[in-house]
Amino acid sequence: MVKYIYIYIYIYIYNFLKVIPNIYSQIFKGQIISTKLSYFY
């Protein structure tokens, strides 16, 4: 029974770590777009 709990936690952490790079890349792309816009203005 404990083994299943560890597997569930492992899957949860794995999905969480997969989502973090997507958030960072979206923020990074947003910063790149804003800096490109600041060059035009």
N, C-alpha and C positions, 0 to 999 in steps of 0.2 A: 504494500500500500504506500509506503514511504517513497518507493522507487518511482511510482507514478507522479507523486507530488514534485519530485526533483525534475522529472521529464517535463512537467507542465511549466515549472519555473524556468527551465532551460529554454523552452520554446518561446516563452513570454519575453525573456531577456534577448533572445536572438532576434525576434521581430522588432523589439524596441531599438536594438543596435542597428538594424537595417533601416529603420525610419529616420534615425538621427542624421546620417549623411544626406538624405534627401532634403531635410529641413535646412541643413547648412548650405547645400548647393543652391537651394531656392533663395536663401538670404544673399549668398555670394553673387548669384545672377542679378538679383535686385540691386545690389550695390554697383555692379558693373554697369547696368543700364542707367542708374542714377548718375554715375560719374560721366558716362557718355553724354547724357542730357546736359550735365553741367558744363561740358565743353562747348556745347552749341549756344548756351545762354551766357 
